[in-house]
């Protein structure tokens, strides 16, 4: 058995986390123009950090506004920022302990404005949290490498896919494409996509593992390609999977890619299927990424 190690000399189009590895030169910073989409795509701790920062800054702003109006808060120390800040927190959150309350027209106007903005902010934060929790996320695992081995006498590209959740992905579909750099007759460099036919591209019930296979025959874009050519031509195998999550009844998708160094020739995946003593099928996910030479 041979365990593989990643060795990447060229950048991939799709990162390991599924994001696109593209540098946008000269493009406007569109992410900041769409804050809702930005907050949906950020990781959880960054989203919570933005919400917390906005909450603190909003209360600090109103605290300074209360202080600018003079002694307008009953039972608050005149000119004390902390008293004004915590009064703002009570107002924005509609807590109203009763120890501090506005006593001037100016302070009452600020309380009215802050209470309205607090309701709007609470609704927006609640909607954002609900949207993040309800956003369907696929937990699909791809093998770290792909292999080219013989299947029914035909060289075949193989890769593994597994559903990490304890449920079904209904009507799962897999598409595999070859991306390569080509030079036109005019000398322009272009990235071309070539669809790769699969032995089986659909699965009505995807729950455990799936070995995706592409026969390398005369109609294959990999026909006659060597390992050296895959690296020199900056080839990349892009895999996308879509399906319906039976738990949330929403469409989910996952993507992955393999560069030339991650496609192993004359190797095959280690068998991970077996049976227990009581006759039940068993899958060993600890060997999901392991490969071995042909003939061993």
C-alpha positions as a Python dict, from the first residue, in 0.01 Angstrom:
ca = {
    (1, 'X'): (0, 0, 0),
    (2, 'X'): (125, 346, -83),
    (3, 'X'): (0, 658, 86),
    (4, 'X'): (11, 964, -134),
    (5, 'X'): (145, 1308, -56),
    (6, 'X'): (44, 1624, -230),
    (7, 'X'): (312, 1793, -437),
    (8, 'X'): (183, 2097, -620),
    (9, 'X'): (411, 2305, -837),
    (10, 'X'): (145, 2511, -1013),
    (11, 'X'): (-155, 2693, -870),
    (12, 'X'): (-492, 2528, -914),
    (13, 'X'): (-806, 2697, -1040),
    (14, 'X'): (-1012, 2569, -745),
    (15, 'X'): (-871, 2578, -393),
    (16, 'X'): (-908, 2296, -142),
    (17, 'X'): (-1189, 2488, 29),
    (18, 'X'): (-1380, 2511, -298),
    (19, 'X'): (-1300, 2877, -369),
    (20, 'X'): (-1160, 2999, -697),
    (21, 'X'): (-788, 3072, -698),
    (22, 'X'): (-801, 3375, -926),
    (23, 'X'): (-635, 3714, -885),
    (24, 'X'): (-865, 3988, -1019),
    (25, 'X'): (-642, 4272, -1140),
    (26, 'X'): (-817, 4601, -1206),
    (27, 'X'): (-1159, 4476, -1094),
    (28, 'X'): (-1358, 4682, -847),
    (29, 'X'): (-1390, 4555, -492),
    (30, 'X'): (-1742, 4431, -553),
    (31, 'X'): (-1763, 4230, -231),
    (32, 'X'): (-1793, 4543, -19),
    (33, 'X'): (-2070, 4666, -248),
    (34, 'X'): (-2278, 4362, -160),
    (35, 'X'): (-2251, 4338, 222),
    (36, 'X'): (-2531, 4082, 258),
    (37, 'X'): (-2361, 3836, 23),
    (38, 'X'): (-2028, 3911, 190),
    (39, 'X'): (-2163, 3826, 536),
    (40, 'X'): (-2314, 3505, 400),
    (41, 'X'): (-1984, 3391, 250),
    (42, 'X'): (-1757, 3483, 541),
    (43, 'X'): (-1670, 3224, 803),
    (44, 'X'): (-1877, 3225, 1122),
    (45, 'X'): (-1629, 3396, 1352),
    (46, 'X'): (-1578, 3681, 1104),
    (47, 'X'): (-1953, 3729, 1063),
    (48, 'X'): (-2005, 3737, 1439),
    (49, 'X'): (-1710, 3974, 1468),
    (50, 'X'): (-1864, 4216, 1218),
    (51, 'X'): (-2199, 4208, 1398),
    (52, 'X'): (-2033, 4264, 1736),
    (53, 'X'): (-1820, 4547, 1600),
    (54, 'X'): (-2122, 4715, 1445),
    (55, 'X'): (-2319, 4680, 1768),
    (56, 'X'): (-2042, 4834, 1978),
    (57, 'X'): (-1981, 5119, 1733),
    (58, 'X'): (-2353, 5200, 1711),
    (59, 'X'): (-2385, 5221, 2089),
    (60, 'X'): (-2066, 5426, 2113),
    (61, 'X'): (-2204, 5669, 1855),
    (62, 'X'): (-2527, 5719, 2048),
    (63, 'X'): (-2333, 5748, 2375),
    (64, 'X'): (-2140, 6043, 2232),
    (65, 'X'): (-2468, 6187, 2101),
    (66, 'X'): (-2621, 6168, 2450),
    (67, 'X'): (-2313, 6334, 2599),
    (68, 'X'): (-2332, 6611, 2338),
    (69, 'X'): (-2679, 6704, 2470),
    (70, 'X'): (-2555, 6769, 2821),
    (71, 'X'): (-2714, 6622, 3133),
    (72, 'X'): (-3008, 6452, 2961),
    (73, 'X'): (-3006, 6110, 3135),
    (74, 'X'): (-3151, 6081, 3482),
    (75, 'X'): (-2929, 5907, 3743),
    (76, 'X'): (-2631, 5909, 3502),
    (77, 'X'): (-2308, 6080, 3597),
    (78, 'X'): (-2276, 6398, 3389),
    (79, 'X'): (-2018, 6360, 3115),
    (80, 'X'): (-1952, 5992, 3196),
    (81, 'X'): (-1910, 5790, 2876),
    (82, 'X'): (-1973, 5450, 3034),
    (83, 'X'): (-2307, 5558, 3180),
    (84, 'X'): (-2413, 5696, 2842),
    (85, 'X'): (-2290, 5383, 2664),
    (86, 'X'): (-2478, 5141, 2890),
    (87, 'X'): (-2789, 5359, 2869),
    (88, 'X'): (-2761, 5328, 2490),
    (89, 'X'): (-2733, 4948, 2522),
    (90, 'X'): (-3050, 4939, 2733),
    (91, 'X'): (-3232, 5159, 2485),
    (92, 'X'): (-3123, 4970, 2171),
    (93, 'X'): (-3206, 4632, 2327),
    (94, 'X'): (-3534, 4761, 2478),
    (95, 'X'): (-3424, 4643, 2822),
    (96, 'X'): (-3537, 4944, 3024),
    (97, 'X'): (-3423, 4867, 3379),
    (98, 'X'): (-3564, 5201, 3497),
    (99, 'X'): (-3255, 5321, 3682),
    (100, 'X'): (-3164, 5557, 3397),
    (101, 'X'): (-3415, 5730, 3169),
    (102, 'X'): (-3420, 6038, 2943),
    (103, 'X'): (-3522, 6362, 3106),
    (104, 'X'): (-3487, 6616, 2824),
    (105, 'X'): (-3652, 6655, 2486),
    (106, 'X'): (-3316, 6609, 2312),
    (107, 'X'): (-3254, 6280, 2495),
    (108, 'X'): (-3607, 6155, 2420),
    (109, 'X'): (-3560, 6227, 2049),
    (110, 'X'): (-3234, 6029, 2051),
    (111, 'X'): (-3407, 5742, 2237),
    (112, 'X'): (-3681, 5736, 1971),
    (113, 'X'): (-3430, 5725, 1687),
    (114, 'X'): (-3214, 5463, 1857),
    (115, 'X'): (-3511, 5241, 1944),
    (116, 'X'): (-3620, 5244, 1578),
    (117, 'X'): (-3270, 5167, 1451),
    (118, 'X'): (-3237, 4895, 1717),
    (119, 'X'): (-3552, 4722, 1587),
    (120, 'X'): (-3422, 4740, 1230),
    (121, 'X'): (-3078, 4614, 1332),
    (122, 'X'): (-3225, 4326, 1531),
    (123, 'X'): (-3441, 4220, 1237),
    (124, 'X'): (-3143, 4233, 999),
    (125, 'X'): (-2914, 4039, 1234),
    (126, 'X'): (-3184, 3777, 1296),
    (127, 'X'): (-3246, 3738, 923),
    (128, 'X'): (-2875, 3704, 857),
    (129, 'X'): (-2833, 3434, 1122),
    (130, 'X'): (-3137, 3245, 994),
    (131, 'X'): (-3010, 3268, 636),
    (132, 'X'): (-2671, 3130, 739),
    (133, 'X'): (-2822, 2843, 937),
    (134, 'X'): (-3068, 2754, 660),
    (135, 'X'): (-2812, 2778, 380),
    (136, 'X'): (-2763, 2422, 249),
    (137, 'X'): (-2401, 2308, 268),
    (138, 'X'): (-2273, 1992, 107),
    (139, 'X'): (-2041, 1773, 310),
    (140, 'X'): (-1890, 1581, 23),
    (141, 'X'): (-1539, 1440, 43),
    (142, 'X'): (-1322, 1398, -267),
    (143, 'X'): (-1017, 1177, -280),
    (144, 'X'): (-692, 1372, -253),
    (145, 'X'): (-569, 1217, -577),
    (146, 'X'): (-710, 1068, -894),
    (147, 'X'): (-564, 759, -1057),
    (148, 'X'): (-535, 625, -1410),
    (149, 'X'): (-567, 249, -1415),
    (150, 'X'): (-704, -26, -1636),
    (151, 'X'): (-1077, -105, -1620),
    (152, 'X'): (-1217, -372, -1851),
    (153, 'X'): (-900, -345, -2055),
    (154, 'X'): (-933, 33, -2108),
    (155, 'X'): (-720, 298, -1936),
    (156, 'X'): (-959, 478, -1704),
    (157, 'X'): (-939, 790, -1494),
    (158, 'X'): (-1083, 723, -1147),
    (159, 'X'): (-1156, 939, -845),
    (160, 'X'): (-1352, 882, -527),
    (161, 'X'): (-1641, 1080, -382),
    (162, 'X'): (-1807, 1021, -44),
    (163, 'X'): (-2108, 1165, 137),
    (164, 'X'): (-1991, 1256, 487),
    (165, 'X'): (-2344, 1301, 624),
    (166, 'X'): (-2565, 1021, 754),
    (167, 'X'): (-2836, 1085, 496),
    (168, 'X'): (-2907, 1051, 124),
    (169, 'X'): (-2826, 1283, -162),
    (170, 'X'): (-3105, 1225, -411),
    (171, 'X'): (-3057, 1246, -789),
    (172, 'X'): (-2685, 1313, -753),
    (173, 'X'): (-2506, 1415, -1073),
    (174, 'X'): (-2134, 1439, -1141),
    (175, 'X'): (-1967, 1629, -1422),
    (176, 'X'): (-1596, 1607, -1501),
    (177, 'X'): (-1415, 1849, -1730),
    (178, 'X'): (-1058, 1884, -1850),
    (179, 'X'): (-916, 2236, -1839),
    (180, 'X'): (-602, 2304, -2036),
    (181, 'X'): (-409, 2598, -2174),
    (182, 'X'): (-399, 2618, -2552),
    (183, 'X'): (-239, 2859, -2796),
    (184, 'X'): (-448, 2967, -3094),
    (185, 'X'): (-314, 3024, -3444),
    (186, 'X'): (-303, 3393, -3362),
    (187, 'X'): (-77, 3326, -3062),
    (188, 'X'): (-339, 3390, -2794),
    (189, 'X'): (-335, 3174, -2480),
    (190, 'X'): (-678, 3043, -2382),
    (191, 'X'): (-811, 2813, -2113),
    (192, 'X'): (-1036, 2553, -2277),
    (193, 'X'): (-1289, 2323, -2112),
    (194, 'X'): (-1351, 1974, -2246),
    (195, 'X'): (-1635, 1757, -2115),
    (196, 'X'): (-1535, 1406, -2014),
    (197, 'X'): (-1784, 1123, -2052),
    (198, 'X'): (-1832, 899, -1749),
    (199, 'X'): (-1922, 534, -1703),
    (200, 'X'): (-2195, 655, -1466),
    (201, 'X'): (-2271, 1023, -1419),
    (202, 'X'): (-2589, 993, -1209),
    (203, 'X'): (-2687, 819, -888),
    (204, 'X'): (-3049, 812, -770),
    (205, 'X'): (-2941, 754, -408),
    (206, 'X'): (-2594, 868, -304),
    (207, 'X'): (-2526, 783, 60),
    (208, 'X'): (-2179, 629, 96),
    (209, 'X'): (-1904, 635, -169),
    (210, 'X'): (-1892, 673, -544),
    (211, 'X'): (-1604, 589, -776),
    (212, 'X'): (-1626, 823, -1074),
    (213, 'X'): (-1472, 671, -1386),
    (214, 'X'): (-1383, 820, -1723),
    (215, 'X'): (-1263, 575, -1995),
    (216, 'X'): (-966, 714, -2188),
    (217, 'X'): (-1058, 602, -2540),
    (218, 'X'): (-1018, 776, -2874),
    (219, 'X'): (-1299, 1019, -2792),
    (220, 'X'): (-1145, 1121, -2460),
    (221, 'X'): (-962, 1456, -2430),
    (222, 'X'): (-695, 1263, -2234),
    (223, 'X'): (-629, 1021, -2520),
    (224, 'X'): (-256, 1012, -2595),
    (225, 'X'): (-174, 1250, -2310),
    (226, 'X'): (135, 1172, -2101),
    (227, 'X'): (203, 1268, -1737),
    (228, 'X'): (464, 1515, -1854),
    (229, 'X'): (221, 1677, -2097),
    (230, 'X'): (-38, 1722, -1822),
    (231, 'X'): (209, 1928, -1622),
    (232, 'X'): (353, 2121, -1917),
    (233, 'X'): (10, 2215, -2059),
    (234, 'X'): (-115, 2316, -1712),
    (235, 'X'): (-401, 2065, -1727),
    (236, 'X'): (-656, 2041, -1449),
    (237, 'X'): (-945, 1802, -1392),
    (238, 'X'): (-1249, 1987, -1253),
    (239, 'X'): (-1522, 1784, -1081),
    (240, 'X'): (-1865, 1918, -981),
    (241, 'X'): (-2137, 1732, -794),
    (242, 'X'): (-2498, 1844, -749),
    (243, 'X'): (-2793, 1675, -583),
    (244, 'X'): (-3093, 1712, -354),
    (245, 'X'): (-3033, 1683, 19),
    (246, 'X'): (-3320, 1473, 150),
    (247, 'X'): (-3310, 1635, 497),
    (248, 'X'): (-3360, 1996, 390),
    (249, 'X'): (-3501, 1914, 42),
    (250, 'X'): (-3270, 2172, -116),
    (251, 'X'): (-3014, 2148, -392),
    (252, 'X'): (-2653, 2118, -276),
    (253, 'X'): (-2334, 2125, -475),
    (254, 'X'): (-1964, 2057, -428),
    (255, 'X'): (-1658, 2102, -645),
    (256, 'X'): (-1299, 1989, -655),
    (257, 'X'): (-1006, 1986, -893),
    (258, 'X'): (-694, 1782, -961),
    (259, 'X'): (-375, 1923, -1111),
    (260, 'X'): (-126, 1711, -1301),
    (261, 'X'): (80, 1616, -995),
    (262, 'X'): (-231, 1479, -823),
    (263, 'X'): (-317, 1235, -1102),
    (264, 'X'): (-127, 912, -1044),
    (265, 'X'): (-63, 676, -1336),
    (266, 'X'): (-64, 297, -1314),
    (267, 'X'): (-209, 308, -965),
    (268, 'X'): (-541, 198, -820),
    (269, 'X'): (-741, 281, -511),
    (270, 'X'): (-725, 52, -210),
    (271, 'X'): (-1044, -146, -160),
    (272, 'X'): (-1243, -4, 131),
    (273, 'X'): (-1550, -229, 105),
    (274, 'X'): (-1580, -538, 322),
    (275, 'X'): (-1829, -731, 533),
    (276, 'X'): (-1861, -763, 907),
    (277, 'X'): (-1897, -1096, 1085),
    (278, 'X'): (-2273, -1063, 1091),
    (279, 'X'): (-2285, -1009, 713),
    (280, 'X'): (-2333, -633, 702),
    (281, 'X'): (-2142, -418, 455),
    (282, 'X'): (-1856, -212, 596),
    (283, 'X'): (-1670, 90, 454),
    (284, 'X'): (-1330, 192, 589),
    (285, 'X'): (-1306, 568, 543),
    (286, 'X'): (-958, 576, 702),
    (287, 'X'): (-823, 432, 375),
    (288, 'X'): (-1038, 646, 148),
    (289, 'X'): (-739, 830, -5),
    (290, 'X'): (-493, 538, -17),
    (291, 'X'): (-368, 397, -346),
    (292, 'X'): (-144, 110, -447),
    (293, 'X'): (45, 7, -764),
    (294, 'X'): (-137, -206, -1020),
    (295, 'X'): (-75, -576, -960),
    (296, 'X'): (-20, -557, -581),
}
